[in-house]
Amino acid sequence: MRIAFMGTPDFAAVILADLAERASDLGHQLIAVYSQPPRAAGRGKKTRLTPVHRLADQLNIPVHTPVSLKGDDEQSAFAALDLDVAIVAAYGLILPVPILEAPRFGCINVHASLLPRWRGAAPIQRAIMAGDAKTGVCIMQMEAGLDTGPVYRRREIDIGPEMTAGELHDELAAMSIAPLLEALSDLGEGASPEAQPEEGVTYAQKIDKAEARIDWSQPAATVDRQIRGLSPFPGGWFEKDGDRIKVLRSRLVVGSGPAGECLDNALTVACGDGAVQLLELQRAGKGAMDAENYLRGHPIPAGTQLD
């Protein structure tokens, strides 16, 4: 098949790398890559290519970075690629109907949830924050609705009790290539995808920065899921002496006391019900540190009230 790959972040780059390694052996051609435009980032505001763009350059695959795909010129250029299929993974731009319909087999999406649960922008984070025991990857035929299309292949994975969004992200990206290649075979063989169930639909809204501040009055299980679900980005945080401190890893422990109070010298913090132990922290502008090393330079003794 003649294939275009459309993606932007690290999640998509992992999939592109695997696809590029295996495509030629299966008779496929990666004709083009689409990614979001380079943007200024970091303290120096230097223009940075997206992870997918950088990888495509290394692989010598032509890269397209339109700001939008709604214009006639971009749609004509896409149609001129004469694609059999476009593979979409965390691209971040809306695909208008002419784009969806241009390839022979349309566009298929690698979505990081067990659809119809967690349609939308932040399925990995929302699955952890909701306390789901399982999640997975679905290879879905794209249509005009938000992640509503029928599914060719799916894979499940357990969400471990201390797993962060970053760790789950990496596992889901790595496991995506097998069902994706199977879905390409399904397309070639004329197999029909399975419609999503009408029941069990949930939406993974984009993470709002306001959600990142830790509310110690919540039950410990909720606080723990918030910390893990927002790690490494944007990172759940609290304040101490006016400094904002991110928490990147935690676990549930036995303990009780006023919400937000440190119950010992090892960062066991009381919540509205139960307690969590903070395992990895990061001060603004600094690297992440495990709690033991952090406390050597920045003691937070028992009785400290965290805001």
C-alpha positions as CSV (number, residue, x, y, z in Angstrom):
1,M,0.0,0.0,0.0
2,R,0.9,3.6,-0.5
3,I,0.8,5.1,3.0
4,A,0.9,8.6,4.5
5,F,1.5,8.8,8.3
6,M,0.0,11.7,10.2
7,G,1.2,12.3,13.8
8,T,3.0,14.8,16.0
9,P,4.2,13.7,19.5
10,D,6.4,11.0,20.9
11,F,3.5,8.5,21.0
12,A,3.2,8.8,17.2
13,A,7.0,8.8,16.6
14,V,7.3,5.4,18.2
15,I,4.6,4.0,15.9
16,L,6.2,5.6,12.9
17,A,9.6,4.1,13.7
18,D,8.1,0.6,14.0
19,L,6.1,1.1,10.8
20,A,9.1,2.3,8.9
21,E,11.1,-0.7,10.0
22,R,8.5,-3.2,8.9
23,A,6.7,-1.5,6.0
24,S,9.0,-2.5,3.1
25,D,9.1,-6.1,4.1
26,L,5.3,-6.2,3.8
27,G,5.3,-4.4,0.5
28,H,4.1,-1.0,1.8
29,Q,5.5,2.4,0.9
30,L,5.6,5.4,3.3
31,I,5.0,8.1,0.8
32,A,4.7,11.1,3.1
33,V,4.5,12.2,6.7
34,Y,2.2,15.0,8.0
35,S,3.0,16.7,11.3
36,Q,2.1,19.9,13.1
37,P,4.3,22.9,12.1
38,P,7.5,23.7,14.1
39,R,6.9,26.0,17.0
40,A,8.9,28.1,19.3
41,A,9.5,26.4,22.7
42,G,11.7,26.5,25.8
43,R,13.3,29.4,27.5
44,G,15.1,30.5,24.3
45,K,12.0,30.2,22.2
46,K,13.9,28.3,19.6
47,T,11.8,26.7,16.8
48,R,11.5,23.0,17.4
49,L,10.4,20.3,15.1
50,T,7.9,17.8,16.4
51,P,9.2,14.3,17.3
52,V,7.5,12.9,14.2
53,H,9.0,15.5,12.0
54,R,12.5,14.9,13.3
55,L,12.1,11.2,12.8
56,A,10.7,11.5,9.3
57,D,13.7,13.7,8.4
58,Q,16.1,11.0,9.6
59,L,14.1,8.4,7.6
60,N,14.2,10.7,4.5
61,I,10.5,10.7,4.2
62,P,8.9,14.0,2.8
63,V,7.3,16.0,5.6
64,H,4.3,18.3,5.2
65,T,3.4,20.7,8.0
66,P,0.2,22.6,7.1
67,V,-1.4,24.8,9.7
68,S,-4.8,23.5,8.5
69,L,-6.2,21.0,6.1
70,K,-9.4,22.9,5.4
71,G,-8.1,24.7,2.3
72,D,-8.6,23.5,-1.2
73,D,-4.8,23.7,-2.0
74,E,-3.9,21.4,0.9
75,Q,-6.7,19.0,0.1
76,S,-5.7,18.8,-3.6
77,A,-2.0,18.2,-2.6
78,F,-3.1,15.4,-0.3
79,A,-5.3,13.8,-2.9
80,A,-2.4,14.0,-5.4
81,L,-0.4,11.6,-3.3
82,D,-2.6,8.9,-4.6
83,L,-2.7,7.0,-1.3
84,D,-4.2,3.7,-0.4
85,V,-4.5,4.7,3.3
86,A,-3.5,7.4,5.8
87,I,-2.5,6.3,9.3
88,V,-3.3,8.9,12.0
89,A,-1.8,8.8,15.5
90,A,-2.2,11.9,17.8
91,Y,-1.9,14.3,14.8
92,G,-3.7,17.1,16.5
93,L,-5.4,18.6,13.5
94,I,-9.0,18.1,12.3
95,L,-9.3,16.1,9.2
96,P,-12.0,17.4,6.9
97,V,-14.2,15.0,5.0
98,P,-12.2,15.4,1.7
99,I,-9.1,14.4,3.5
100,L,-10.8,11.4,5.2
101,E,-12.1,10.2,1.8
102,A,-9.0,10.9,-0.4
103,P,-7.1,7.6,0.2
104,R,-8.5,4.4,-1.4
105,F,-9.2,2.9,2.1
106,G,-9.7,6.2,3.9
107,C,-7.9,7.1,7.1
108,I,-7.3,4.8,10.1
109,N,-6.5,6.0,13.6
110,V,-4.4,4.5,16.3
111,H,-6.3,5.5,19.4
112,A,-5.0,4.9,23.0
113,S,-8.2,3.6,24.7
114,L,-10.7,0.8,24.5
115,L,-13.3,2.5,22.5
116,P,-16.0,3.7,23.0
117,R,-14.5,4.5,26.4
118,W,-12.4,7.7,26.4
119,R,-13.0,9.2,23.0
120,G,-11.1,12.4,22.7
121,A,-7.9,14.2,23.5
122,A,-6.5,12.7,26.7
123,P,-7.4,9.0,26.9
124,I,-4.3,7.8,28.7
125,Q,-4.5,10.4,31.5
126,R,-8.2,10.0,31.9
127,A,-8.1,6.3,32.2
128,I,-5.6,6.5,35.1
129,M,-7.4,9.4,36.8
130,A,-10.7,7.5,36.6
131,G,-9.2,4.4,38.2
132,D,-9.7,2.1,35.2
133,A,-8.2,-1.4,35.7
134,K,-7.6,-1.8,31.9
135,T,-7.1,0.3,28.8
136,G,-5.6,-0.5,25.4
137,V,-5.3,0.5,21.8
138,C,-7.9,0.5,19.0
139,I,-7.2,0.8,15.3
140,M,-10.3,2.6,14.0
141,Q,-11.7,3.7,10.7
142,M,-12.0,7.4,10.9
143,E,-15.2,9.3,10.1
144,A,-16.4,12.8,10.7
145,G,-17.5,12.2,14.3
146,L,-15.0,12.4,17.2
147,D,-13.5,8.8,17.5
148,T,-16.8,7.3,16.5
149,G,-15.7,5.1,13.7
150,P,-15.7,1.3,13.6
151,V,-12.8,-0.7,15.0
152,Y,-10.6,-3.1,13.0
153,R,-8.3,-4.3,15.9
154,R,-7.9,-3.8,19.6
155,R,-5.4,-4.8,22.3
156,E,-5.9,-4.6,26.1
157,I,-3.4,-3.9,28.8
158,D,-3.7,-3.8,32.6
159,I,-3.1,-0.5,34.4
160,G,-0.7,-1.2,37.3
161,P,-1.5,0.3,40.7
162,E,1.5,2.6,40.6
163,M,1.7,3.2,36.8
164,T,2.1,6.7,35.6
165,A,0.6,8.2,32.4
166,G,4.2,8.4,31.0
167,E,4.7,4.7,31.6
168,L,1.3,3.7,30.2
169,H,2.0,6.0,27.2
170,D,5.2,4.1,26.4
171,E,3.6,0.7,26.7
172,L,0.6,1.6,24.5
173,A,2.9,3.1,21.9
174,A,5.1,0.0,21.8
175,M,2.1,-2.4,21.5
176,S,0.4,-0.5,18.7
177,I,2.4,-1.7,15.8
178,A,1.0,-5.3,15.8
179,P,-2.7,-4.4,15.7
180,L,-1.9,-1.7,13.2
181,L,-0.2,-4.1,10.7
182,E,-3.1,-6.5,11.2
183,A,-5.5,-3.7,10.4
184,L,-3.6,-3.0,7.2
185,S,-4.0,-6.6,6.2
186,D,-7.7,-6.4,7.1
187,L,-8.0,-3.5,4.7
188,G,-6.3,-5.3,1.9
189,E,-8.5,-8.4,2.4
190,G,-11.7,-6.4,2.4
191,A,-12.5,-7.2,6.1
192,S,-15.2,-5.1,7.7
193,P,-14.5,-3.3,11.0
194,E,-16.8,-3.7,14.0
195,A,-19.1,-0.9,15.0
196,Q,-18.5,0.6,18.4
197,P,-21.0,-0.3,21.1
198,E,-23.6,2.4,21.7
199,E,-23.2,2.0,25.5
200,G,-20.2,2.9,27.5
201,V,-19.3,6.1,25.7
202,T,-17.1,8.5,27.7
203,Y,-15.1,11.5,26.6
204,A,-11.4,12.2,27.5
205,Q,-11.5,16.0,27.7
206,K,-8.2,17.8,27.2
207,I,-6.3,18.2,30.5
208,D,-6.8,21.7,31.9
209,K,-3.9,23.2,33.9
210,A,-6.4,24.0,36.7
211,E,-6.8,20.3,37.3
212,A,-3.1,19.9,38.2
213,R,-3.2,21.5,41.6
214,I,-3.5,18.8,44.2
215,D,-6.5,19.0,46.5
216,W,-5.5,17.1,49.6
217,S,-9.1,17.2,50.9
218,Q,-9.9,14.5,48.2
219,P,-9.7,10.8,49.1
220,A,-6.2,9.4,48.9
221,A,-7.1,7.2,46.0
222,T,-8.3,10.2,44.0
223,V,-5.1,12.2,44.8
224,D,-2.9,9.2,43.9
225,R,-4.6,8.8,40.6
226,Q,-4.4,12.5,39.9
227,I,-0.6,12.5,40.5
228,R,0.0,9.4,38.4
229,G,-2.4,10.4,35.6
230,L,-0.7,13.8,35.2
231,S,2.9,12.5,35.3
232,P,5.1,13.6,33.7
233,F,3.0,16.4,32.1
234,P,1.6,18.7,33.2
235,G,2.4,17.3,36.7
236,G,0.2,17.5,39.8
237,W,1.6,20.1,42.1
238,F,1.4,21.7,45.6
239,E,2.9,24.8,47.2
240,K,5.2,25.1,50.1
241,D,6.5,28.5,51.3
242,G,5.4,30.0,48.0
243,D,7.2,27.5,45.8
244,R,5.4,25.2,43.4
245,I,6.5,21.6,43.6
246,K,5.4,18.9,41.1
247,V,4.8,15.4,42.3
248,L,5.5,12.8,39.6
249,R,5.0,9.6,41.5
250,S,3.1,8.4,44.6
251,R,1.5,5.4,46.2
252,L,-1.3,4.8,48.6
253,V,-0.3,4.1,52.3
254,V,-2.0,3.8,55.6
255,G,-2.4,7.0,57.5
256,S,-4.8,9.7,58.7
257,G,-4.7,13.3,59.8
258,P,-5.7,16.8,58.7
259,A,-5.8,17.0,54.9
260,G,-2.4,18.2,53.5
261,E,-0.4,17.5,56.7
262,C,2.8,15.5,56.5
263,L,2.5,12.6,58.9
264,D,6.2,11.7,59.0
265,N,9.6,12.8,57.7
266,A,9.2,10.7,54.6
267,L,6.5,12.7,52.8
268,T,3.5,10.7,53.9
269,V,0.7,13.2,53.4
270,A,-2.8,12.9,54.9
271,C,-5.7,13.3,52.5
272,G,-9.5,13.7,53.0
273,D,-9.6,9.9,53.5
274,G,-6.4,8.0,53.9
275,A,-2.9,9.1,52.9
276,V,-0.4,9.0,50.0
277,Q,3.4,8.8,50.1
278,L,5.1,11.1,47.6
279,L,7.9,9.3,45.8
280,E,9.3,11.6,43.1
281,L,9.2,15.4,43.1
282,Q,10.4,18.3,40.9
283,R,11.0,21.9,41.8
284,A,10.4,24.6,39.1
285,G,13.3,24.7,36.7
286,K,15.0,21.6,38.2
287,G,15.2,18.0,37.4
288,A,13.0,15.3,38.9
289,M,14.4,13.7,42.1
290,D,13.3,10.7,44.2
291,A,11.9,11.7,47.6
292,E,14.9,10.6,49.6
293,N,17.3,12.8,47.7
294,Y,14.8,15.6,47.5
295,L,14.4,15.7,51.3
296,R,18.2,15.8,51.9
297,G,18.3,19.3,50.3
298,H,14.8,20.4,51.1
299,P,13.5,18.8,54.4
300,I,9.7,18.7,54.8
301,P,9.3,17.5,58.4
302,A,6.3,15.8,60.0
303,G,3.6,18.4,60.8
304,T,4.3,20.5,57.7
305,Q,1.1,21.7,56.1
306,L,1.2,21.5,52.3
307,D,-1.0,23.9,50.3
